[in-house]
């Protein structure tokens, strides 16, 4: 078991045309015309218990800060962890919804996702190549050629424009 350490800082932004909320800020995941997955559950599954506390900053879009929905999603992650492992994931977790321009960490994530989006949409590797070593894991849920759960790209299976073109 690894020792817990300090505060786990997370910065989360959406890439591409990801629609999770309606115009009133209500979660629409799983409703007709919207994905059945809420990425927050997948992003933070089995992670929130590892640090002494967590600070999660979500990029705010438009007028709605979506704080309540994001907080509820984090609470569900903690409840699911306890149900699965029989121990609480009760470390203090602060959730913020802020504009990217106000938080340096969100600006970095925004640029990284922009570079990744350029690779996927235009097969343009030059921006992604500069950042390639900073990506630990990229999960392409839409590429189900080899696995029904999508394709995982990492150091052992690097993402390239060629792999995307084949899809």
DSSP file (Angstrom, degrees, kcal/mol; ACC not computed):
  #  RESIDUE AA STRUCTURE BP1 BP2  ACC     N-H-->O    O-->H-N    N-H-->O    O-->H-N    TCO  KAPPA ALPHA  PHI   PSI    X-CA   Y-CA   Z-CA
    1    1 A X              0   0    0      0, 0.0     2,-0.2     0, 0.0     0, 0.0   0.000 360.0 360.0 360.0 133.8    0.0    0.0    0.0
    2    2 A X        -     0   0    0      1,-0.1     2,-0.2     0, 0.0     0, 0.0  -0.539 360.0-107.6 -83.5 150.2    1.4    3.4   -0.9
    3    3 A X        -     0   0    0     -2,-0.2     2,-0.2     1,-0.1    -1,-0.1  -0.521  33.5-114.6 -75.5 141.0    1.5    6.2    1.7
    4    4 A X        -     0   0    0     -2,-0.2     2,-0.4    47,-0.1    47,-0.2  -0.489  34.4-163.7 -73.8 145.8   -0.9    9.0    1.3
    5    5 A X        -     0   0    0     45,-0.6    48,-0.2     1,-0.2    47,-0.1  -0.977  29.3 -70.8-140.2 125.6    0.6   12.4    0.5
    6    6 A X  S    S-     0   0    0     -2,-0.4    46,-1.6    45,-0.2    47,-1.4   0.250  87.9 -18.3  43.6-146.8   -0.6   15.9    0.7
    7    7 A X  E     -a   53   0A   0     45,-0.2     2,-0.8    44,-0.2    47,-0.2  -0.816  52.6-142.8-101.3 133.2   -3.2   17.4   -1.6
    8    8 A X  E     -a   54   0A   0     45,-2.7    47,-2.6    -2,-0.4     2,-0.5  -0.865  20.0-158.9 -93.6 110.2   -4.1   15.8   -4.9
    9    9 A X  E     -a   55   0A   0     -2,-0.8     2,-0.4    45,-0.2    47,-0.2  -0.814  12.1-177.7 -94.9 126.0   -4.7   18.7   -7.4
   10   10 A X  E     -a   56   0A   0     45,-2.9    47,-2.9    -2,-0.5     2,-0.5  -0.976  12.9-165.5-126.2 137.5   -6.8   17.9  -10.5
   11   11 A X  E     -a   57   0A   0     -2,-0.4     2,-0.4    45,-0.2    47,-0.2  -0.989  12.5-169.5-123.0 124.8   -7.8   20.1  -13.4
   12   12 A X  E     +a   58   0A   0     45,-3.0    47,-2.5    -2,-0.5     2,-0.3  -0.953  11.5 165.8-124.5 129.3  -10.5   18.9  -15.7
   13   13 A X        -     0   0    0     -2,-0.4     2,-0.3    45,-0.2    47,-0.0  -0.931  34.1-114.0-133.8 158.5  -11.6   20.3  -19.0
   14   14 A X        -     0   0    0     -2,-0.3     2,-0.4    45,-0.1    99,-0.1  -0.714  24.9-149.5 -93.0 144.6  -13.8   18.9  -21.8
   15   15 A X        -     0   0    0     -2,-0.3     3,-0.2   101,-0.0     2,-0.1  -0.907  56.4 -14.1-113.3 143.2  -12.4   18.1  -25.2
   16   16 A X  S    S-     0   0    0     -2,-0.4     2,-0.8     1,-0.2    -2,-0.1  -0.354 118.8 -25.4  72.5-147.8  -14.3   18.3  -28.4
   17   17 A X  S    S+     0   0    0     -2,-0.1     2,-0.7     2,-0.1    -1,-0.2  -0.490  78.4 159.7-103.4  60.2  -18.0   18.6  -28.6
   18   18 A X        -     0   0    0     -2,-0.8     2,-0.6    -3,-0.2    -4,-0.1  -0.759  18.3-170.9 -90.0 114.8  -18.8   17.0  -25.2
   19   19 A X        +     0   0    0     -2,-0.7    16,-0.3     1,-0.1     3,-0.1  -0.925  23.5 150.4-111.0 114.7  -22.3   17.9  -24.0
   20   20 A X        +     0   0    0     -2,-0.6     8,-2.6     1,-0.1     9,-0.6   0.575  60.6  47.8-114.4 -17.4  -23.1   16.9  -20.4
   21   21 A X  B    S-C   27   0B   0      6,-0.3     6,-0.2     7,-0.2    -1,-0.1  -0.929  70.6-129.8-130.7 148.9  -25.5   19.6  -19.3
   22   22 A X    >   -     0   0    0      4,-2.4     3,-2.0    -2,-0.3    -2,-0.1  -0.232  50.4 -82.3 -83.0-175.9  -28.6   21.2  -20.6
   23   23 A X  T 3  S+     0   0    0      1,-0.3    41,-0.1     2,-0.1    -1,-0.1   0.678 131.4  52.5 -65.7 -16.3  -29.1   25.0  -20.8
   24   24 A X  T 3  S-     0   0    0      2,-0.1    -1,-0.3    40,-0.0    42,-0.1   0.432 121.1-104.9 -96.4  -0.9  -30.2   25.0  -17.1
   25   25 A X  S <  S+     0   0    0     -3,-2.0     2,-0.3     1,-0.3    44,-0.2   0.523  72.1 144.3  91.3   5.8  -27.1   23.1  -15.9
   26   26 A X        -     0   0    0      1,-0.1    -4,-2.4    43,-0.0    -1,-0.3  -0.602  58.5-107.4 -80.6 138.2  -28.9   19.8  -15.4
   27   27 A X  B     +C   21   0B   0     -2,-0.3    -6,-0.3    -6,-0.2    -1,-0.1  -0.463  35.9 178.9 -64.7 128.5  -27.0   16.6  -16.2
   28   28 A X    >   +     0   0    0     -8,-2.6     3,-2.1    -2,-0.2    -7,-0.2   0.221  28.3 139.3-115.5  11.9  -28.3   15.1  -19.4
   29   29 A X  T 3  S+     0   0    0     -9,-0.6     7,-0.2     1,-0.3     6,-0.1  -0.357  73.6  17.6 -59.8 131.2  -26.0   12.1  -19.6
   30   30 A X  T 3  S+     0   0    0      5,-2.9    -1,-0.3     1,-0.4     6,-0.2   0.294  96.5 120.4  89.2  -9.9  -27.8    9.0  -20.7
   31   31 A X  S X  S-     0   0    0     -3,-2.1     3,-2.1     4,-0.3    -1,-0.4  -0.441  82.3 -67.5 -81.0 163.5  -30.8   10.9  -22.1
   32   32 A X  T 3  S+     0   0    0      1,-0.3    -1,-0.2    -2,-0.1     3,-0.1  -0.238 124.3  16.4 -53.9 131.0  -31.7   10.5  -25.8
   33   33 A X  T 3  S+     0   0    0      1,-0.2     2,-0.3    -3,-0.1    -1,-0.3   0.483 110.9  92.2  86.4   3.8  -29.0   12.1  -28.0
   34   34 A X  S <  S-     0   0    0     -3,-2.1    -1,-0.2    -6,-0.1    -4,-0.1  -0.963  83.9 -93.1-131.6 148.3  -26.4   12.2  -25.2
   35   35 A X        -     0   0    0     -2,-0.3    -5,-2.9   -16,-0.3    -4,-0.3  -0.140  25.0-134.2 -54.4 150.3  -23.7    9.8  -24.2
   36   36 A X  S    S+     0   0    0     -7,-0.2     2,-0.4    -6,-0.2    -1,-0.1   0.368  80.9  82.8 -86.8   4.0  -24.5    7.3  -21.4
   37   37 A X        -     0   0    0      4,-0.0     2,-0.7     3,-0.0    -7,-0.1  -0.903  60.9-156.6-116.4 137.5  -21.3    8.0  -19.6
   38   38 A X    >>  -     0   0    0     -2,-0.4     3,-1.4     1,-0.1     4,-0.8  -0.945  15.8-151.1-108.2 110.5  -20.3   10.7  -17.2
   39   39 A X  H 3> S+     0   0    0     -2,-0.7     4,-3.2     1,-0.3     5,-0.2   0.686  86.1  73.9 -61.5 -20.6  -16.6   11.0  -17.5
   40   40 A X  H 3> S+     0   0    0      1,-0.2     4,-2.1     2,-0.2    -1,-0.3   0.921  95.8  51.0 -59.5 -42.8  -16.2   12.2  -13.9
   41   41 A X  H <> S+     0   0    0     -3,-1.4     4,-0.7     1,-0.2    -1,-0.2   0.902 114.5  43.3 -61.3 -40.4  -17.0    8.7  -12.6
   42   42 A X  H  < S+     0   0    0     -4,-0.8     3,-0.4     1,-0.2    -2,-0.2   0.891 112.4  52.5 -73.7 -39.5  -14.4    7.2  -14.9
   43   43 A X  H  < S+     0   0    0     -4,-3.2    -2,-0.2     1,-0.2    -1,-0.2   0.886 120.1  30.7 -62.9 -40.4  -11.7    9.9  -14.2
   44   44 A X  H >X S+     0   0    0     -4,-2.1     3,-1.8    -5,-0.2     4,-0.9   0.339  81.0 134.5-107.9   6.3  -11.8    9.6  -10.5
   45   45 A X  T 3< S-     0   0    0     -4,-0.7    33,-0.1    -3,-0.4    32,-0.0  -0.373  86.0  -3.8 -58.5 127.9  -12.7    6.0   -9.9
   46   46 A X  T 34 S+     0   0    0     31,-0.3    -1,-0.3    -2,-0.1    -2,-0.0   0.713 117.3  89.0  63.6  25.0  -10.4    4.5   -7.2
   47   47 A X  T X4  +     0   0    0     -3,-1.8     3,-1.5     2,-0.1     4,-0.4   0.665  59.5  75.7-119.8 -25.6   -8.3    7.7   -6.9
   48   48 A X  T 3< S+     0   0    0     -4,-0.9    43,-0.2     1,-0.3     3,-0.2   0.591  92.2  56.8 -74.5  -9.1   -9.9   10.0   -4.3
   49   49 A X  T 3  S+     0   0    0      1,-0.1    -1,-0.3    41,-0.1    41,-0.1   0.524  87.8  78.9 -94.2  -6.3   -8.7    8.0   -1.3
   50   50 A X  S <  S+     0   0    0     -3,-1.5   -45,-0.6   -46,-0.1     2,-0.2   0.760  89.2  50.5 -79.6 -26.3   -5.0    8.1   -2.1
   51   51 A X  S    S-     0   0    0     -4,-0.4   -45,-0.2   -47,-0.2   -44,-0.2  -0.634  87.9-112.5-107.3 167.4   -4.1   11.7   -0.9
   52   52 A X  S    S-     0   0    0    -46,-1.6    40,-0.6    -2,-0.2     2,-0.3   0.835 100.1  -7.6 -66.4 -32.3   -4.8   13.4    2.4
   53   53 A X  E     -ab   7  92A   0    -47,-1.4   -45,-2.7   -48,-0.2     2,-0.4  -0.972  68.4-133.3-157.1 165.4   -7.2   15.7    0.5
   54   54 A X  E     -ab   8  93A   0     38,-2.9    40,-2.8    -2,-0.3     2,-0.5  -0.966   7.5-167.3-128.4 141.0   -8.3   16.5   -3.1
   55   55 A X  E     -ab   9  94A   0    -47,-2.6   -45,-2.9    -2,-0.4     2,-0.5  -0.965  13.9-174.0-126.2 112.5   -8.9   19.7   -4.9
   56   56 A X  E     -ab  10  95A   0     38,-3.1    40,-2.6    -2,-0.5     2,-0.6  -0.934   4.7-169.0-114.2 122.8  -10.7   19.3   -8.2
   57   57 A X  E     -ab  11  96A   0    -47,-2.9   -45,-3.0    -2,-0.5     2,-0.4  -0.947   5.1-164.5-114.5 116.4  -11.1   22.3  -10.6
   58   58 A X  E     -ab  12  97A   0     38,-3.1    40,-2.2    -2,-0.6     2,-0.3  -0.782  28.6-109.5 -97.1 142.0  -13.5   21.8  -13.5
   59   59 A X  E     - b   0  98A   0    -47,-2.5     2,-0.3    -2,-0.4    40,-0.2  -0.554  33.9-133.6 -70.1 128.7  -13.5   24.2  -16.4
   60   60 A X        -     0   0    0     38,-3.4     2,-0.4    -2,-0.3    40,-0.4  -0.667  18.8-161.8 -85.5 137.7  -16.6   26.4  -16.3
   61   61 A X        -     0   0    0      3,-0.6     3,-0.4    -2,-0.3     5,-0.0  -0.980  49.6 -32.6-121.6 131.0  -18.5   26.8  -19.6
   62   62 A X  S    S-     0   0    0     -2,-0.4    -2,-0.0     1,-0.2    37,-0.0  -0.196 107.4 -35.4  64.5-150.4  -21.0   29.6  -20.2
   63   63 A X  S    S+     0   0    0     -3,-0.0     2,-0.4     2,-0.0    -1,-0.2   0.778 116.1  79.7 -82.3 -28.5  -23.2   31.0  -17.5
   64   64 A X        -     0   0    0     -3,-0.4    -3,-0.6     1,-0.1   -39,-0.1  -0.673  57.5-163.8 -88.3 130.3  -23.8   27.9  -15.5
   65   65 A X        -     0   0    0     -2,-0.4    -1,-0.1    -5,-0.1    -3,-0.1   0.634  20.0-149.6 -87.4 -11.8  -21.1   26.8  -13.1
   66   66 A X     >  +     0   0    0      1,-0.1     4,-2.4   -42,-0.1     5,-0.2   0.663  45.3 145.0  57.8  19.9  -22.5   23.2  -12.8
   67   67 A X  H  >  +     0   0    0      1,-0.2     4,-2.7     2,-0.2     5,-0.2   0.907  65.6  49.6 -56.4 -47.5  -21.1   23.0   -9.3
   68   68 A X  H  > S+     0   0    0      1,-0.2     4,-2.4     2,-0.2    -1,-0.2   0.928 112.4  46.3 -62.1 -47.0  -23.9   21.0   -7.8
   69   69 A X  H  > S+     0   0    0    -44,-0.2     4,-2.0     1,-0.2    -1,-0.2   0.903 114.7  47.6 -63.6 -41.2  -23.9   18.3  -10.6
   70   70 A X  H  X S+     0   0    0     -4,-2.4     4,-2.0     2,-0.2    -1,-0.2   0.900 111.5  50.2 -67.9 -40.0  -20.1   18.0  -10.4
   71   71 A X  H  X S+     0   0    0     -4,-2.7     4,-2.3    -5,-0.2    -2,-0.2   0.903 110.1  50.8 -62.7 -41.8  -20.1   17.7   -6.6
   72   72 A X  H  X S+     0   0    0     -4,-2.4     4,-2.3    -5,-0.2    -1,-0.2   0.888 108.0  52.8 -63.6 -39.0  -22.8   15.0   -6.9
   73   73 A X  H  X S+     0   0    0     -4,-2.0     4,-1.8     2,-0.2    -1,-0.2   0.904 109.6  48.3 -63.9 -40.7  -20.8   13.1   -9.4
   74   74 A X  H  X S+     0   0    0     -4,-2.0     4,-2.0     2,-0.2    -2,-0.2   0.901 110.0  52.2 -65.5 -40.9  -17.7   13.2   -7.1
   75   75 A X  H  X S+     0   0    0     -4,-2.3     4,-2.4     1,-0.2    -2,-0.2   0.902 107.7  52.2 -61.5 -41.1  -19.9   12.0   -4.2
   76   76 A X  H  X S+     0   0    0     -4,-2.3     4,-2.7     1,-0.2    -1,-0.2   0.879 106.4  53.9 -62.6 -37.7  -21.2    9.1   -6.3
   77   77 A X  H  X S+     0   0    0     -4,-1.8     4,-2.1     2,-0.2   -31,-0.3   0.925 110.2  46.8 -61.0 -44.1  -17.5    8.1   -7.0
   78   78 A X  H  X S+     0   0    0     -4,-2.0     4,-2.1     2,-0.2    11,-0.3   0.898 112.7  48.7 -66.1 -41.2  -16.8    8.0   -3.3
   79   79 A X  H  X S+     0   0    0     -4,-2.4     4,-2.3     2,-0.2    -2,-0.2   0.918 111.1  50.3 -64.6 -43.9  -20.0    6.0   -2.6
   80   80 A X  H  X S+     0   0    0     -4,-2.7     4,-2.2     1,-0.2    -2,-0.2   0.885 108.6  52.8 -62.1 -39.0  -19.1    3.5   -5.4
   81   81 A X  H  X S+     0   0    0     -4,-2.1     4,-2.9     2,-0.2     6,-0.4   0.937 110.0  47.6 -61.2 -47.1  -15.6    3.1   -4.0
   82   82 A X  H  X S+     0   0    0     -4,-2.1     4,-2.1     1,-0.2    -2,-0.2   0.906 112.5  49.1 -62.8 -41.6  -16.9    2.3   -0.5
   83   83 A X  H  < S+     0   0    0     -4,-2.3    -1,-0.2     1,-0.2    -2,-0.2   0.882 116.6  42.6 -64.3 -38.4  -19.4   -0.2   -2.0
   84   84 A X  H  < S+     0   0    0     -4,-2.2    -2,-0.2    -5,-0.2    -1,-0.2   0.897 128.6  24.8 -76.4 -41.6  -16.7   -1.9   -4.0
   85   85 A X  H  < S-     0   0    0     -4,-2.9    -3,-0.2     2,-0.3    -2,-0.2   0.513  95.8-125.3-107.5  -6.7  -13.9   -2.0   -1.5
   86   86 A X  S  < S+     0   0    0     -4,-2.1     2,-0.3    -5,-0.3    -4,-0.2   0.715  79.3  93.6  70.5  20.2  -15.7   -1.9    1.8
   87   87 A X  S    S-     0   0    0     -6,-0.4    -2,-0.3    -5,-0.2    -1,-0.2  -0.994  79.2-100.4-142.1 148.4  -13.8    1.1    3.1
   88   88 A X        -     0   0    0     -2,-0.3     2,-0.6     1,-0.1    -9,-0.1  -0.317   9.6-152.7 -72.4 147.9  -14.7    4.7    2.9
   89   89 A X        +     0   0    0    -11,-0.3    -1,-0.1     1,-0.1    -7,-0.1  -0.720  45.5 145.1-108.6  74.4  -13.2    7.2    0.5
   90   90 A X        +     0   0    0     -2,-0.6     2,-0.1   -41,-0.1    -1,-0.1   0.095  11.4 134.4-108.9  21.7  -13.8   10.0    2.9
   91   91 A X  S    S-     0   0    0    -43,-0.2   -38,-0.2     1,-0.1   -39,-0.1  -0.472  71.1 -91.4 -69.3 141.3  -10.8   12.3    2.3
   92   92 A X  E     -b   53   0A   0    -40,-0.6   -38,-2.9    -2,-0.1     2,-0.5  -0.307  48.1-170.3 -56.1 129.7  -11.8   15.9    2.1
   93   93 A X  E     -b   54   0A   0    -40,-0.2     2,-0.5    -3,-0.1   -38,-0.2  -0.967   8.3-162.6-130.5 116.3  -12.6   16.8   -1.5
   94   94 A X  E     -b   55   0A   0    -40,-2.8   -38,-3.1    -2,-0.5     2,-0.5  -0.832   7.6-160.2 -97.6 133.0  -13.1   20.4   -2.7
   95   95 A X  E     -b   56   0A   0     -2,-0.5     2,-0.3   -40,-0.2   -38,-0.2  -0.952  10.6-179.0-115.9 131.8  -14.8   20.9   -6.0
   96   96 A X  E     -b   57   0A   0    -40,-2.6   -38,-3.1    -2,-0.5     2,-0.5  -0.948  18.8-157.4-127.6 148.6  -14.5   24.2   -8.0
   97   97 A X  E     +b   58   0A   0     -2,-0.3     2,-0.3   -40,-0.2   -38,-0.2  -0.933  33.8 157.4-125.4 105.4  -16.0   25.3  -11.3
   98   98 A X  E     -b   59   0A   0    -40,-2.2   -38,-3.4    -2,-0.5     2,-0.2  -0.857  45.4 -96.0-131.0 159.4  -13.9   28.1  -12.7
   99   99 A X    >   -     0   0    0     -2,-0.3     3,-1.9   -40,-0.2     4,-0.5  -0.527  32.9-125.4 -74.0 141.6  -13.1   29.7  -16.0
  100  100 A X  G >  S+     0   0    0    -40,-0.4     3,-1.5     1,-0.3     7,-0.4   0.865 108.4  61.6 -54.9 -39.7  -10.0   28.5  -17.7
  101  101 A X  G 3  S+     0   0    0      1,-0.3    -1,-0.3     5,-0.1     3,-0.1   0.661 102.2  52.8 -64.2 -15.4   -8.6   32.0  -18.0
  102  102 A X  G <  S+     0   0    0     -3,-1.9     2,-0.4     1,-0.2    -1,-0.3   0.543 106.3  54.1 -96.6  -8.6   -8.6   32.3  -14.2
  103  103 A X    <>  -     0   0    0     -3,-1.5     4,-1.7    -4,-0.5     3,-0.4  -0.972  63.6-153.6-135.2 119.0   -6.6   29.2  -13.4
  104  104 A X  H  > S+     0   0    0     -2,-0.4     4,-2.1     1,-0.2     5,-0.2   0.879  97.0  57.5 -58.0 -40.5   -3.2   28.3  -14.9
  105  105 A X  H  > S+     0   0    0      1,-0.2     4,-2.1     2,-0.2    -1,-0.2   0.880 107.1  48.1 -60.1 -38.4   -3.8   24.5  -14.4
  106  106 A X  H  > S+     0   0    0     -3,-0.4     4,-2.7     2,-0.2    -1,-0.2   0.851 107.9  55.2 -70.3 -33.7   -6.9   24.7  -16.6
  107  107 A X  H  X S+     0   0    0     -4,-1.7     4,-2.0    -7,-0.4    -2,-0.2   0.903 108.7  48.3 -64.0 -40.3   -5.1   26.7  -19.2
  108  108 A X  H  X S+     0   0    0     -4,-2.1     4,-2.4     2,-0.2    -2,-0.2   0.941 113.4  46.4 -64.4 -47.6   -2.5   24.0  -19.5
  109  109 A X  H  X S+     0   0    0     -4,-2.1     4,-2.7     1,-0.2     5,-0.2   0.899 109.8  55.1 -62.4 -40.6   -5.1   21.2  -19.7
  110  110 A X  H  X S+     0   0    0     -4,-2.7     4,-2.0     1,-0.2    -1,-0.2   0.912 109.9  46.0 -58.5 -44.6   -7.0   23.3  -22.3
  111  111 A X  H  X S+     0   0    0     -4,-2.0     4,-2.5     2,-0.2    -2,-0.2   0.913 111.6  51.5 -66.5 -42.5   -3.9   23.5  -24.5
  112  112 A X  H  X S+     0   0    0     -4,-2.4     4,-2.1     1,-0.2    -2,-0.2   0.921 112.2  46.1 -60.4 -43.8   -3.1   19.8  -24.1
  113  113 A X  H  X S+     0   0    0     -4,-2.7     4,-2.7     2,-0.2    -1,-0.2   0.851 109.8  54.5 -68.7 -33.6   -6.6   18.9  -25.1
  114  114 A X  H  X S+     0   0    0     -4,-2.0     4,-2.3    -5,-0.2    -2,-0.2   0.927 109.0  48.3 -63.1 -44.3   -6.5   21.3  -28.1
  115  115 A X  H  X S+     0   0    0     -4,-2.5     4,-1.6     1,-0.2    13,-0.4   0.902 113.2  47.9 -62.9 -40.8   -3.3   19.6  -29.3
  116  116 A X  H  X S+     0   0    0     -4,-2.1     4,-2.2     1,-0.2    -2,-0.2   0.899 110.0  52.0 -66.3 -41.0   -4.9   16.2  -28.9
  117  117 A X  H  X S+     0   0    0     -4,-2.7     4,-3.2     1,-0.2     5,-0.4   0.893 106.2  54.4 -63.3 -39.7   -8.0   17.3  -30.7
  118  118 A X  H  X S+     0   0    0     -4,-2.3     4,-2.2     1,-0.2     6,-1.5   0.891 108.1  50.6 -59.4 -39.7   -5.9   18.6  -33.6
  119  119 A X  H  X S+     0   0    0     -4,-1.6     4,-1.2     4,-0.2    -2,-0.2   0.938 115.8  40.8 -64.3 -46.4   -4.3   15.1  -33.9
  120  120 A X  H  < S+     0   0    0     -4,-2.2    -2,-0.2     2,-0.2    -1,-0.2   0.921 123.8  35.8 -69.3 -44.6   -7.7   13.4  -34.0
  121  121 A X  H  < S+     0   0    0     -4,-3.2    -3,-0.2    -5,-0.2    -2,-0.2   0.830 136.3  16.8 -83.1 -32.2   -9.5   15.9  -36.2
  122  122 A X  H  < S-     0   0    0     -4,-2.2    -3,-0.2    -5,-0.4    -2,-0.2   0.379  91.7-122.9-122.0   2.1   -6.8   16.9  -38.6
  123  123 A X     <  +     0   0    0     -4,-1.2     2,-0.8    -5,-0.4    -4,-0.2   0.838  59.5 153.2  53.3  34.6   -4.1   14.2  -38.1
  124  124 A X        +     0   0    0     -6,-1.5     4,-0.5     1,-0.1     3,-0.3  -0.847  19.6 175.7 -98.8 106.6   -1.8   17.0  -37.3
  125  125 A X     >  +     0   0    0     -2,-0.8     4,-3.3     1,-0.2     5,-0.2   0.625  54.4  89.1 -89.7 -14.7    0.9   15.7  -35.0
  126  126 A X  H  > S+     0   0    0      1,-0.2     4,-0.9     2,-0.2    -1,-0.2   0.853  94.1  40.2 -60.7 -38.9    3.2   18.7  -34.5
  127  127 A X  H  > S+     0   0    0     -3,-0.3     4,-0.8     2,-0.2     3,-0.2   0.907 118.3  47.7 -74.1 -41.2    1.4   20.2  -31.5
  128  128 A X  H >> S+     0   0    0     -4,-0.5     4,-1.4   -13,-0.4     3,-0.9   0.886 104.1  61.4 -65.8 -39.3    0.8   16.8  -29.9
  129  129 A X  H 3< S+     0   0    0     -4,-3.3     4,-0.4     1,-0.3     3,-0.2   0.856  99.1  56.1 -57.6 -36.8    4.4   15.7  -30.4
  130  130 A X  H 3< S+     0   0    0     -4,-0.9    -1,-0.3    -3,-0.2    -2,-0.2   0.837 119.8  31.5 -63.4 -31.9    5.7   18.5  -28.2
  131  131 A X  H XX S+     0   0    0     -3,-0.9     3,-2.8    -4,-0.8     4,-0.6   0.466  85.9 109.1-104.5  -4.7    3.5   17.3  -25.4
  132  132 A X  G >< S+     0   0    0     -4,-1.4     3,-1.4     1,-0.3    -1,-0.1   0.821  77.1  53.5 -45.9 -45.8    3.5   13.5  -26.1
  133  133 A X  G 34 S+     0   0    0     -4,-0.4    -1,-0.3     1,-0.3    -2,-0.1   0.655 101.5  61.8 -68.9 -14.0    5.7   12.7  -23.1
  134  134 A X  G <4 S+     0   0    0     -3,-2.8     2,-0.6     2,-0.0    -1,-0.3   0.646  85.2  86.4 -86.0 -16.1    3.3   14.5  -20.8
  135  135 A X    <<  +     0   0    0     -3,-1.4     3,-0.1    -4,-0.6    20,-0.0  -0.766  50.2 178.2 -87.6 121.6    0.3   12.2  -21.6
  136  136 A X  S    S+     0   0    0     -2,-0.6    19,-0.4     1,-0.3     2,-0.3   0.857  70.7   3.1 -87.3 -41.0    0.3    9.2  -19.4
  137  137 A X        -     0   0    0     17,-0.1     2,-0.4    18,-0.1    -1,-0.3  -0.979  56.4-170.4-151.5 132.7   -2.9    7.6  -20.7
  138  138 A X  E     -D  153   0C   0     15,-2.4    15,-3.2    -2,-0.3     2,-0.6  -0.996  11.5-160.6-122.9 126.2   -5.3    8.5  -23.5
  139  139 A X  E     -D  152   0C   0     -2,-0.4     2,-0.9    13,-0.2    13,-0.2  -0.936   4.0-165.0-112.1 118.2   -8.6    6.5  -23.7
  140  140 A X  E >   -D  151   0C   0     11,-3.0    11,-2.2    -2,-0.6     3,-0.7  -0.840   6.7-178.1-101.6  96.3  -10.4    6.6  -27.1
  141  141 A X  T 3  S+     0   0    0     -2,-0.9    -1,-0.2     9,-0.2    11,-0.1   0.724  78.3  57.8 -67.9 -22.1  -13.9    5.3  -26.2
  142  142 A X  T 3  S+     0   0    0      1,-0.1     2,-1.4    -3,-0.1    -1,-0.2   0.722  85.1  82.6 -83.0 -21.6  -15.0    5.5  -29.8
  143  143 A X    <   +     0   0    0     -3,-0.7     3,-0.3     1,-0.2     4,-0.3  -0.676  47.1 156.3 -87.6  91.6  -12.3    3.2  -31.3
  144  144 A X        +     0   0    0     -2,-1.4    -1,-0.2     1,-0.2    -3,-0.1   0.034  33.0 113.8-104.6  25.0  -13.8   -0.2  -30.6
  145  145 A X  S    S+     0   0    0      1,-0.2    -1,-0.2     3,-0.0     3,-0.1   0.897  94.1  17.7 -61.3 -40.6  -11.9   -2.0  -33.4
  146  146 A X  S    S+     0   0    0     -3,-0.3     2,-0.3     1,-0.3    -1,-0.2   0.718 134.5  23.9-105.6 -26.7   -9.9   -4.1  -30.9
  147  147 A X    >   -     0   0    0     -4,-0.3     3,-1.5     1,-0.1    -1,-0.3  -0.999  65.1-132.8-143.4 141.0  -11.8   -3.8  -27.6
  148  148 A X  T 3  S+     0   0    0     -2,-0.3     3,-0.1     1,-0.3    -1,-0.1   0.733 108.8  55.0 -66.4 -20.0  -15.5   -3.1  -26.9
  149  149 A X  T 3  S-     0   0    0      1,-0.3    -1,-0.3    -6,-0.0     2,-0.2   0.402 117.6-105.6 -93.3   2.0  -14.4   -0.6  -24.2
  150  150 A X    <   -     0   0    0     -3,-1.5     2,-0.4    -8,-0.1    -1,-0.3  -0.554  44.1 -53.7 107.3-172.9  -12.2    1.4  -26.6
  151  151 A X  E     -D  140   0C   0    -11,-2.2   -11,-3.0    -2,-0.2     2,-0.5  -0.905  38.8-149.7-113.2 135.7   -8.5    1.8  -27.2
  152  152 A X  E     -D  139   0C   0     -2,-0.4     2,-0.5   -13,-0.2   -13,-0.2  -0.908  11.4-163.9-104.8 125.1   -5.9    2.7  -24.5
  153  153 A X  E     +D  138   0C   0    -15,-3.2   -15,-2.4    -2,-0.5     2,-0.2  -0.926  27.5 131.7-111.1 133.2   -2.9    4.7  -25.7
  154  154 A X  B >  S-E  157   0D   0      3,-1.0     3,-0.6    -2,-0.5   -17,-0.1  -0.794  73.7 -62.4-154.8-166.8    0.2    4.9  -23.5
  155  155 A X  T 3  S+     0   0    0    -19,-0.4     3,-0.5     1,-0.2   -18,-0.1   0.856 135.2  48.9 -60.1 -34.0    4.0    4.5  -23.7
  156  156 A X  T 3  S+     0   0    0      1,-0.3    -1,-0.2     2,-0.0     2,-0.1   0.690 126.5  26.4 -81.2 -17.5    3.5    0.8  -24.6
  157  157 A X  B <  S-E  154   0D   0     -3,-0.6    -3,-1.0     2,-0.0    -1,-0.3  -0.619  89.2-158.9-140.4  76.6    0.9    1.7  -27.3
  158  158 A X        -     0   0    0     -3,-0.5     2,-0.4    -5,-0.2    -3,-0.1  -0.260  17.5-119.4 -65.5 142.4    1.7    5.2  -28.5
  159  159 A X        +     0   0    0    -27,-0.1     2,-0.3     4,-0.0    -1,-0.1  -0.646  40.1 171.4 -78.1 132.3   -1.0    7.3  -30.2
  160  160 A X     >  -     0   0    0     -2,-0.4     4,-1.4     1,-0.1     3,-0.2  -0.934  47.1-113.8-137.3 161.5   -0.1    8.3  -33.8
  161  161 A X  H  > S+     0   0    0     -2,-0.3     4,-2.7     1,-0.2     5,-0.2   0.846 116.1  60.4 -62.1 -34.1   -2.0    9.9  -36.6
  162  162 A X  H  > S+     0   0    0      1,-0.2     4,-1.8     2,-0.2    -1,-0.2   0.895 102.5  50.4 -61.4 -41.2   -1.6    6.6  -38.5
  163  163 A X  H  > S+     0   0    0      1,-0.2     4,-0.5     2,-0.2    -1,-0.2   0.865 112.6  47.0 -66.3 -35.3   -3.6    4.8  -35.9
  164  164 A X  H >< S+     0   0    0     -4,-1.4     3,-1.1     1,-0.2    -2,-0.2   0.904 108.6  54.6 -72.0 -42.0   -6.4    7.4  -36.0
  165  165 A X  H 3< S+     0   0    0     -4,-2.7    -2,-0.2     1,-0.3    -1,-0.2   0.863 102.2  58.4 -59.4 -36.5   -6.5    7.3  -39.9
  166  166 A X  H 3<        0   0    0     -4,-1.8    -1,-0.3     1,-0.3    -2,-0.2   0.741 360.0 360.0 -66.1 -21.7   -7.0    3.6  -39.8
  167  167 A X    <<        0   0    0     -3,-1.1    -1,-0.3    -4,-0.5    -2,-0.2   0.422 360.0 360.0 -86.5 360.0  -10.1    4.1  -37.7
